[in-house]
Amino acid sequence: MGDYALLAALVALLVGLTVGKAWERYKLRDGRWIDRRKARESPHYILGLNFLVSNQIDLAIEELTRAARLTTEALEIDMVLGNLYREKGQVGRAINIHQGLLQRPKLTKLENAYVLLCLGLDFRRGGFVDRALEAFTEVLRLDPRNRYALVNLEKLHEEQHQWLEAYHIRQELAKGSEPEEQPRNQQILAFLETQLGEVARKQGDAPAARAKFESAIDLDPKTAPAYLSLGDMKLADGQVEQAIANWERLIEVSPERAYLAFDRLEAAYPRSGRPDHFPDLCRQIIQAKPNDWRARLALARYLAGRADPAGAFELLLEALVSNPHGLSVHEEIWKTLLRLDLERTLVERYMDLTGRSVFYLDPHVCLRCRYRSTELLWQCPQCHEWNTFVEERITPAKDTEETQN
């Protein structure tokens, strides 16, 4: 949470500084020149920035408040102060500061838009959804291409599960994006298409759901949930081979997500007349990715269920080398040990590998805000970004040594 708060505060500061640069064009007011640089050139302002960068928010607020007192014209500093109060959780105080700025006479159009943007962020943080929507909409009326307002409107609609509205806003964002940003836009649009497909599926509109899932895959061929859901629908319709083809395609285009299709494929292969194909698939994945512990875990479960606990145990020990702290691996080992006669050499190998381990339940972490989850999530519940979760594992000592060599 600390990293996220710092990041959000820095973003807020950068917004304020950007506004400050733009305001240099509007110094002439009522026939006099206004020196807005006075506050920003003060030692209090510099100290405030230093404290902010070192995540000392209270001291940053104290110094920036002193800088703001040097002139009533330095709106950008007051805007940043309000943003900092918001990040501290003092939403009411932030709202009061930003509403007070809106009451200042003769604000330029640009100034008005950015103060409204800050106010919209306050409302969103405070859970005032309708007021936040109103503020961001007003920002776009004043500045139709304001990216900050568009992004926050999109996130508000996503939080309300208004996927179609979020989709249209993302399309607007994509229109004004740089070429290097387009892959990310396509990825987000694909996930939103997938959500629209899930809505249609729940409503019983199977053709619309299939069309949405296929559109998501066209937008971004690595959209894992679209493959999974499309395969589920085809399997429910009795199209077993087509379902299998969808899940196998997921493994091909996104091998790091292959494990999401394992249970589905293990159940579907016998229905297609290929009862022994699942272990072959797991072995192929292991051969292509020697460190894939999930494929070993899946194959071990398959073998254990077919009276081969010794073979399963060997695979699980191999999985431990890549993921010695995964609770799911150890749970399967415990189950497998119950099926064995507890051969001494196998048990000693297990104890040697795990004697100093700390177990955890396959944790996933968001790359954007560091939110942690015990399961893979497609959208982070904290920062609301799409497809940002990765599995966090402690690197085995053997791998570390090999890397250094």
N, C-alpha and C positions, 0 to 999 in steps of 0.2 A: 504493500500500500504506500510505503514511503517513497519508493521510486516513482510510482504513478502520480503521487501528489506533486513531487518535484517536477516531473515532466509536464504535468498540466499547468503548473505555475510558470514554468519557463515559456510554454506556448503562449500563455496569457500575456507574459511580459513582451514577447516578440510581437504579438498583435498590437500591444500598446506602442511599442517603438516604431512599428510600421506606420501606424496612424500618425505618430509624431513627425515622421519624415514627410508624410503627405501633407500635413498641416503647414509645413514651411511655406507652401504656396498661398496660404491664406492669412498672412500676417497683417495685412493692411485692413484695419477695421475702424470705422468712424473717423477716417482721415488721419489715423496715427499708426505708427508701427509698434507692434507688440513684440517684445523680446522674450520669446518662449524658451530660449536656450538657457536663460538664467538659472532656472531650477535644475535643468539637466546637467549643467556644468558645476553644480555645487558639490562639495565633498559628501554631503548627506546622500545625494543621488548615487554617487559612485560607491559609497559604503553600502547603500541599500542593495545595489546590484551584486556586490561581493557577497553579502549575507545571503542573498537569494540563491546564488550559484552554489553556496555551501550548505543549502537547505536549512538555514537558520531563519525561518519565516518570520518569527516574532521580531527579531532584530531588523530584518529587512523592512517590515511594516513601520517600525519606529523611525528608521532613517528616511524612508520615502515620505512619511508623513511630515517630517521636518522640511524635506525638500519642497513638498507641495505648498508649504506655508510661505515660501519665498515669493510666490506669485499666484494669483487666482486664475491665471490663464493657462497653466500647465495641465490641461484636462487629461492628457495621456497618463500622467502620474496618478491622478485620482482614479482613473479607470483601472490601472494596474493594482492600486490599493484595494479597490473593490473586488478585483479578481482574487487577490491573495486572501482576503477575508472569506470569500466563497470556498477556496480550497481548504481553509482551516475549518470549514463547516459552519461558519457564522453567516449563513445565507441571508438572514434578515438584515444584517448590517450591510452586506454587499448590495442588496436590493435598494436600501436607503441611499447609499452613496451614488449608485447609478441613476436612480430616479431623480436625485438632486441635480446631477449633471444635466439631465434632460430639461430641467427648469431654467438653465442658464440662458440668457437672451442671445439671440443672433447666432445660434449654432449653424455651422455650415451643413450642407446636405451630407457630406462625408462624415463629419463629426456626429451628426444625429444617427447615422446608420451604425456606426461602430459603438456608440453608447447603447443603442438598442440591442446590438448583438451581445454585449456584455450582460445586459439585463435579461435577455433571453436565456443565457447560460445560467444566470442566477435562478431563474424560474425553473429551469430544467433540473438543476441540482436540488432545488427545494421540493420537487415533485408537483409543481404547478403546471401540468401539461398544457392545458388550454391557453394559459397566459404565455407560456414559452412558444407555443405554435403561433400565437398572435404576434409576438415580438419578432420572431424570425421571418414571418411573412411580411411584416412591415419593413424589415431590413431589405428584403428582396424587392419591395416596391421602390425603395430609394436607390438600391444598388443591385440590379437584377442578376449580376454575375458574381455576387459575393459568395465565395466558396465556403467560408465558415458557416454562413447561414444555411446554405444548401446541405452541407454535411450534417449539421445538427438537426435540421428538419428530417433528413433521411433517418437518423438514429431515433428520433422521437417516433416516427411512424413504425420503425422496426420494433421498438419497445412495446407499441400498442398492437403488434402483429398486423399492421396495415401494410401488407407486403406489396400490393400493387402501387400504392402511393410512393413507397420507398423505391420501388423499381423505376418509376418515372423520374424521380429526383436523381437517382444514380445515372440515368440516361443523360440528364442535363449536365451533370458533373463531367461525364465522359466527353461531351461535346467540346468543353473548354480545356481538356487535359492535354498535357504534353505527351508525345508518342511513347516515352518510357513509362508513363502511368497507365497506358491502355491495358496491359495485361492484368493489372490489379482491378481495373474497372470491369473487365470481362469476367474475372473471377467472382467479384461481388454480384454482378448481374446474374451469373450462373447460380449462385446460392439463393438469390431472391427468386429466380425461376423455380428452383427446387421447392422453396417454401410455397409458392403458388401452386405447384403440383400437388403438394401434400394437402393443401386446402381443398383442391378439386377432388382429390382422392377421398377425403373424409366426407365430402358432400355427395359421393357416389357418382361423380362425373368421371368415369374411367378414361374416355377418349381425351378429355381436356388434361387430365393428370399425366397421361402418357406423353402427350404433346409437350407439356411443360418440362418433363424430365428429359426428353430428347432434345429440346431447345437448350436446356442447361448444359448438356454434354456438348452440343455444338458450340456454345459460347466458350466453354472451358472443358477440354477433354479429361481433366483430372478432378472433376466434381464427383467425389466418391459417393455422397448420399444419393445422387441422382441414379447412379448405376444400381445401388442397393435397392432403392424403391422401385425402379423400373423392372428389375429382376423379380422382386417380390410380386408385382402385379402380373407379370407374365407367368410365373409359377402358379399363381392362384387361378389363372385362366387355363391351366393345363399345358402351357407352352414351355415344357421343361427344358428343352434344348436351347430355346431362345433366352430363358432365364440364366442358364449356365453360361451362355455366351456373354451375357452382360457382366456377370460376376468375374469371369475369366478376363474380360477386357479391362476391368478395374485393376486386376492384379498386374496386367501388362503395362498400363499407362501410369499407375501409381503404386509401385511395389511396396512402398512404405505403409500403405493402407490395406495390403493384401489380407491381413488377419481379420478384417471386418467381414470378409466373404467366406471365411473358413467353415463356420457352422452351416451356412447355407449350402455350400458346395458339398460338404460331407453328407448332408441329407438328400441332396438332389441327384448326385451321381448314381446311386442305386436305382432311382426311378427312371434314369435314362439307359439302363442296362449296362452301366459301367461301375459295378460295386467296388472295384479295387483301384479306381482312378485317383481317389483322394490321396492315399499315401504316395502315389507316384508324383502328384502335383507338389506335395510338401517336400519331397526329396529334390525335385527340380528347383524349387525356391531355395532350399538350403545350399544346393550346389552353386546357384547363381549368387547367393548372398550368405556366405559362411557364418556371419554373425547374427543371422536372423533367428533370434531365440523363440519368437512366437510360432514360427513354422515348426520348430522342434517340439514346442509345447503341444501344438495341435496334433502332430504325428504321434507323440507319446500318448496322448489321450486316446487316439485311435487304436494304437497297439494294446494299451492297457485294457480297453474294452473288448479285445479279441484274444484274450488269454496269453498275452506276451508281455507280462510286467517287467521281465528282465530287459527286453529290448526297449521298453518305455523308459526304464530307469536310466539306461545308458544315454538316451537322448536328453533326458532331463538334467543329467550331470553336465552334458555339453551346453545346454541352455544356461546353466548357472555360470559358466565361464563368461558369457556375454552379459548376463544380467543377474549377478549374485544377490541382489537385494529385492528382486521381484517376488512379492508375496504369492502371486498366483503360481509361480514355478514351485515354490516350496510347498504350497498346499497340494499340488499334484504329486509331488514327491512323497508327502506323507500318505496320501491315498495309495500310491503305488507300493510303498513299503508294507502296507497292510496285506497286499496281495503276494508278497514275496516271503520266503522263509528267513528273511533278515540275514542274508549272507554277509559275513563279517567284513570282507574286503570292500563290498559296495557301501556298507554303512560307514566304514572308516573314511572312504573317499568323500562321502557326503559331509561327514563331520569336519573333515579337513577343509573343504571348500566353504563351509558356512559358519565355522567356529567363531569368526570375528565379524560376521555380517550383521547389518541392521536391515530389517525387513521393512518394505513399504508396499503399498497397494498400487503398483503401476502408475505413479503420479504423472499428470500432464500439466504443463505450465504454458500460460499465454506469453508469447514473445513480446507483445506490446506492453502489457501492464503487470506481468508476473503473477496474475491470478492463478491459483492452483486448483486442480480438480482430480478426483480419482478416476474419472472417465473422460474419454475424448469428446469434446464439445465442438460443434461446428461454428458457433458464435459465442464469444466470450460474454458472460453475464455482467462483467464489470465495465470493460471498455467498449463492448458491443462490436468489436471488429470480427471479421469473418476469417475462418480457417487459419487461426494464429496459434493453435495449440500443438505442441510437440511433446513427445515423451522425454522426460528428464531422467537420465540414469547416471549413476556414478561410474566413471570409466574404470574397467578392471585394470589392475596393476600390470598385467601382461600386455594389454593393448597400449598402455601408456609407455612402457619401455620400448615396444616396437616402434611407436610413433617417434620417440626421441632418437632412436637409431636410424 
